[in-house]
């Protein structure tokens, strides 16, 4: 078994689902931490996080309800998470699974870091 670091990052476009990291199809698993950061705390930005399996086309596909891993439309900013940072740790991905993020207004960066076992 080999262990390698993983990193994924994206600046989220407004109202578009964006892939942040995909576990390789040939891995045993990937364990990752995920952070969303608002770049404008004066705005209430609705965010969504999901894990999807198989092919996913950014900006076109949308995850189904069974794939959500956070509250739908969790607000980062003045009337929500006031620090503008949401972090989820220890997320285990199966081979081929992808973390997908969404922000209704944009102004959010996403970062995934962790390790993958092959």
Backbone as CSV, one residue per row, in Angstrom:
resi,resn,N_x,N_y,N_z,CA_x,CA_y,CA_z,C_x,C_y,C_z
1,UNK,0.855,-1.185,0.000,0.000,0.000,0.000,0.896,1.241,0.000
2,UNK,0.538,2.197,-0.821,1.225,3.483,-0.889,0.278,4.582,-0.434
3,UNK,0.832,5.612,0.183,0.047,6.774,0.606,0.665,8.005,-0.030
4,UNK,-0.174,8.828,-0.667,0.296,10.044,-1.325,-0.590,11.212,-0.929
5,UNK,-0.028,12.421,-0.885,-0.848,13.595,-0.561,-1.799,13.935,-1.702
6,UNK,-2.924,14.549,-1.346,-3.863,15.049,-2.356,-4.155,16.516,-2.073
7,UNK,-4.375,17.243,-3.133,-4.759,18.645,-3.037,-5.732,18.954,-4.157
8,UNK,-6.764,19.689,-3.820,-7.695,20.172,-4.826,-8.129,21.560,-4.414
9,UNK,-8.345,22.431,-5.381,-8.775,23.779,-5.038,-9.523,24.378,-6.208
10,UNK,-10.406,25.315,-5.875,-11.174,25.993,-6.916,-11.739,27.291,-6.372
11,UNK,-11.896,28.241,-7.252,-12.650,29.450,-6.973,-14.021,29.204,-7.579
12,UNK,-15.059,29.204,-6.751,-16.385,28.800,-7.222,-17.053,29.909,-8.039
13,UNK,-17.537,29.540,-9.197,-18.322,30.463,-10.025,-19.731,30.542,-9.444
14,UNK,-20.382,31.675,-9.603,-21.730,31.865,-9.060,-22.706,30.870,-9.668
15,UNK,-23.452,30.198,-8.766,-24.558,29.309,-9.141,-24.152,28.186,-10.087
16,UNK,-22.928,27.686,-9.933,-22.453,26.557,-10.742,-21.860,25.509,-9.809
17,UNK,-22.165,24.252,-10.073,-21.546,23.161,-9.326,-20.150,22.926,-9.888
18,UNK,-19.157,22.803,-8.973,-17.758,22.677,-9.374,-17.115,21.491,-8.669
19,UNK,-16.428,20.650,-9.426,-15.670,19.533,-8.855,-14.422,20.085,-8.175
20,UNK,-14.168,19.623,-6.958,-13.004,20.085,-6.215,-11.908,19.021,-6.200
21,UNK,-12.282,17.761,-5.994,-11.306,16.669,-5.977,-12.014,15.370,-6.304
22,UNK,-11.357,14.534,-7.099,-11.860,13.194,-7.425,-10.853,12.154,-6.961
23,UNK,-11.334,11.169,-6.207,-10.466,10.065,-5.800,-10.162,9.214,-7.035
24,UNK,-8.909,8.814,-7.220,-8.581,8.004,-8.389,-9.376,6.694,-8.422
25,UNK,-9.710,6.250,-9.606,-10.490,5.012,-9.765,-9.724,3.796,-9.271
26,UNK,-8.389,3.874,-9.265,-7.589,2.720,-8.859,-7.117,2.786,-7.407
27,UNK,-7.638,3.699,-6.611,-7.196,3.813,-5.220,-7.991,2.873,-4.319
28,UNK,-7.500,2.704,-3.106,-8.255,1.983,-2.073,-9.274,2.942,-1.480
29,UNK,-8.804,4.129,-1.104,-9.670,5.195,-0.596,-8.859,6.480,-0.512
30,UNK,-9.561,7.583,-0.333,-8.920,8.872,-0.081,-9.574,9.459,1.162
31,UNK,-8.770,10.012,2.047,-9.278,10.678,3.240,-8.885,12.142,3.126
32,UNK,-9.887,13.011,3.143,-9.626,14.426,2.876,-10.315,15.338,3.891
33,UNK,-9.803,16.543,3.957,-10.413,17.636,4.705,-10.847,18.673,3.679
34,UNK,-11.949,19.332,3.941,-12.493,20.291,2.996,-12.746,21.609,3.701
35,UNK,-12.397,22.691,3.041,-12.631,24.022,3.601,-13.241,24.911,2.535
36,UNK,-14.318,25.617,2.895,-14.897,26.662,2.065,-14.635,27.987,2.759
37,UNK,-14.198,28.992,2.004,-13.876,30.299,2.580,-14.566,31.392,1.769
38,UNK,-15.377,32.194,2.466,-16.019,33.339,1.822,-14.997,34.444,1.635
39,UNK,-14.984,35.039,0.450,-14.081,36.160,0.184,-14.772,37.504,0.400
40,UNK,-16.046,37.474,0.836,-16.790,38.721,1.069,-17.780,38.502,2.206
41,UNK,-17.386,38.866,3.430,-18.229,38.630,4.601,-19.443,39.549,4.680
42,UNK,-19.550,40.521,3.793,-20.742,41.378,3.799,-21.906,40.722,3.076
43,UNK,-21.632,39.650,2.327,-22.682,38.948,1.587,-23.041,37.651,2.292
44,UNK,-24.309,37.263,2.221,-24.760,35.976,2.721,-24.754,35.004,1.551
45,UNK,-23.761,34.141,1.533,-23.556,33.242,0.403,-24.065,31.846,0.769
46,UNK,-24.978,31.338,-0.035,-25.523,29.993,0.168,-24.588,28.982,-0.474
47,UNK,-24.176,27.982,0.326,-23.237,26.980,-0.162,-23.841,25.583,-0.075
48,UNK,-23.292,24.683,-0.881,-23.714,23.282,-0.885,-22.483,22.417,-1.137
49,UNK,-22.469,21.236,-0.502,-21.399,20.264,-0.701,-22.011,18.895,-0.937
50,UNK,-21.413,18.154,-1.862,-21.905,16.814,-2.164,-20.743,15.918,-2.542
51,UNK,-20.967,14.613,-2.445,-20.045,13.614,-2.975,-20.818,12.837,-4.028
52,UNK,-20.292,12.811,-5.234,-20.951,12.115,-6.342,-20.058,10.994,-6.850
53,UNK,-20.683,9.998,-7.445,-19.956,8.885,-8.056,-20.061,8.994,-9.564
54,UNK,-19.024,8.555,-10.244,-19.065,8.528,-11.701,-18.808,9.881,-12.326
55,UNK,-19.145,9.966,-13.603,-18.883,11.189,-14.374,-19.711,12.352,-13.847
56,UNK,-19.091,13.534,-13.804,-19.771,14.756,-13.375,-19.247,15.902,-14.225
57,UNK,-20.155,16.645,-14.848,-19.762,17.755,-15.708,-19.990,19.063,-14.958
58,UNK,-18.890,19.772,-14.667,-18.979,21.049,-13.954,-19.884,22.030,-14.690
59,UNK,-20.712,22.742,-13.929,-21.570,23.768,-14.500,-22.782,23.245,-15.242
60,UNK,-22.872,21.912,-15.411,-23.999,21.310,-16.127,-24.780,20.375,-15.213
61,UNK,-24.068,19.410,-14.622,-24.715,18.429,-13.747,-24.990,19.026,-12.370
62,UNK,-25.974,18.444,-11.684,-26.298,18.816,-10.306,-26.436,17.534,-9.487
63,UNK,-25.864,17.503,-8.286,-25.982,16.307,-7.455,-27.428,16.058,-7.041
64,UNK,-27.768,14.789,-6.856,-29.099,14.463,-6.340,-29.084,14.604,-4.818
65,UNK,-30.263,14.684,-4.226,-30.399,14.948,-2.782,-29.652,13.936,-1.918
66,UNK,-29.562,12.709,-2.350,-28.899,11.668,-1.554,-27.397,11.915,-1.405
67,UNK,-26.825,12.785,-2.248,-25.389,13.028,-2.250,-24.925,14.191,-1.375
68,UNK,-25.846,14.964,-0.783,-25.448,16.127,0.013,-24.727,15.684,1.275
69,UNK,-23.627,16.380,1.618,-22.890,16.086,2.853,-22.906,17.271,3.812
70,UNK,-23.612,18.336,3.461,-23.786,19.475,4.363,-25.217,19.968,4.196
71,UNK,-25.595,20.866,5.073,-26.923,21.464,4.930,-27.010,22.154,3.573
72,UNK,-28.113,21.966,2.883,-28.303,22.647,1.604,-28.526,24.123,1.889
73,UNK,-27.778,24.958,1.195,-27.824,26.410,1.342,-27.338,26.888,2.712
74,UNK,-26.303,26.222,3.224,-25.622,26.693,4.424,-25.034,28.065,4.109
75,UNK,-25.327,29.049,4.942,-24.919,30.430,4.651,-23.582,30.754,5.290
76,UNK,-22.665,31.231,4.458,-21.403,31.800,4.930,-21.555,33.306,4.876
77,UNK,-21.207,33.998,5.950,-21.265,35.457,5.928,-22.019,36.033,7.105
78,UNK,-22.446,37.261,6.962,-23.005,38.066,8.055,-24.133,37.384,8.823
79,UNK,-25.084,36.744,8.143,-26.230,36.130,8.821,-26.132,34.616,8.891
80,UNK,-24.964,34.081,8.655,-24.766,32.632,8.707,-23.546,32.325,9.543
81,UNK,-22.626,31.558,8.983,-21.369,31.270,9.650,-20.557,32.569,9.616
82,UNK,-20.467,33.308,10.749,-19.909,34.657,10.730,-18.422,34.725,10.366
83,UNK,-17.685,33.655,10.595,-16.266,33.678,10.248,-16.059,33.545,8.746
84,UNK,-17.106,33.097,8.041,-16.989,32.896,6.603,-16.215,31.654,6.225
85,UNK,-15.962,30.778,7.200,-15.201,29.553,6.945,-16.021,28.351,7.391
86,UNK,-16.142,27.380,6.506,-16.783,26.110,6.843,-15.771,25.019,6.567
87,UNK,-15.541,24.157,7.542,-14.574,23.085,7.350,-15.179,21.766,7.777
88,UNK,-14.914,20.740,6.989,-15.342,19.374,7.281,-14.096,18.507,7.182
89,UNK,-13.874,17.664,8.166,-12.642,16.885,8.210,-12.928,15.390,8.200
90,UNK,-11.934,14.631,7.760,-12.019,13.177,7.791,-13.033,12.590,6.824
91,UNK,-13.239,13.207,5.690,-14.176,12.699,4.684,-13.483,11.564,3.930
92,UNK,-14.094,10.400,3.924,-13.519,9.254,3.226,-14.235,9.076,1.894
93,UNK,-13.437,9.048,0.821,-13.974,8.865,-0.522,-13.615,7.482,-1.034
94,UNK,-14.574,6.848,-1.668,-14.326,5.586,-2.352,-13.733,5.871,-3.722
95,UNK,-13.145,4.868,-4.360,-12.583,5.077,-5.699,-13.610,5.701,-6.653
96,UNK,-13.195,6.739,-7.363,-14.056,7.379,-8.350,-15.036,8.404,-7.807
97,UNK,-15.096,8.590,-6.495,-16.006,9.598,-5.948,-15.387,10.991,-6.043
98,UNK,-16.260,11.994,-6.207,-15.833,13.373,-6.399,-16.536,14.296,-5.417
99,UNK,-15.789,15.222,-4.810,-16.393,16.263,-3.975,-16.781,17.417,-4.882
100,UNK,-18.032,17.852,-4.752,-18.580,18.930,-5.575,-19.059,20.043,-4.646
101,UNK,-18.764,21.295,-5.011,-19.174,22.450,-4.210,-19.961,23.439,-5.060
102,UNK,-20.747,24.275,-4.366,-21.620,25.258,-5.018,-21.700,26.493,-4.129
103,UNK,-21.742,27.670,-4.732,-21.991,28.924,-4.020,-22.898,29.774,-4.898
104,UNK,-23.996,30.253,-4.340,-24.971,30.964,-5.186,-24.425,32.279,-5.744
105,UNK,-23.522,32.941,-5.031,-23.000,34.226,-5.486,-21.546,34.185,-5.917
106,UNK,-20.924,33.053,-5.857,-19.485,33.024,-6.074,-18.797,33.554,-4.830
107,UNK,-17.688,34.251,-4.964,-16.940,34.833,-3.843,-16.482,33.797,-2.820
108,UNK,-16.384,32.513,-3.228,-15.986,31.446,-2.308,-14.864,30.640,-2.942
109,UNK,-13.852,30.336,-2.128,-12.815,29.416,-2.562,-12.965,28.111,-1.793
110,UNK,-12.608,27.023,-2.455,-12.700,25.694,-1.853,-11.322,25.050,-1.901
111,UNK,-11.009,24.320,-0.859,-9.706,23.659,-0.778,-9.896,22.283,-0.166
112,UNK,-9.290,21.271,-0.781,-9.291,19.903,-0.267,-7.842,19.496,-0.070
113,UNK,-7.554,18.897,1.068,-6.221,18.345,1.299,-6.351,17.083,2.132
114,UNK,-5.437,16.172,1.944,-5.472,14.908,2.679,-4.522,13.926,2.054
115,UNK,-4.942,12.629,2.005,-4.074,11.616,1.423,-4.918,10.546,0.738
116,UNK,-4.276,9.862,-0.197,-4.933,8.792,-0.933,-4.101,7.515,-0.751
117,UNK,-4.799,6.406,-0.553,-4.136,5.087,-0.423,-4.319,4.331,-1.726
118,UNK,-3.198,3.811,-2.242,-3.268,2.995,-3.456,-2.591,1.658,-3.233
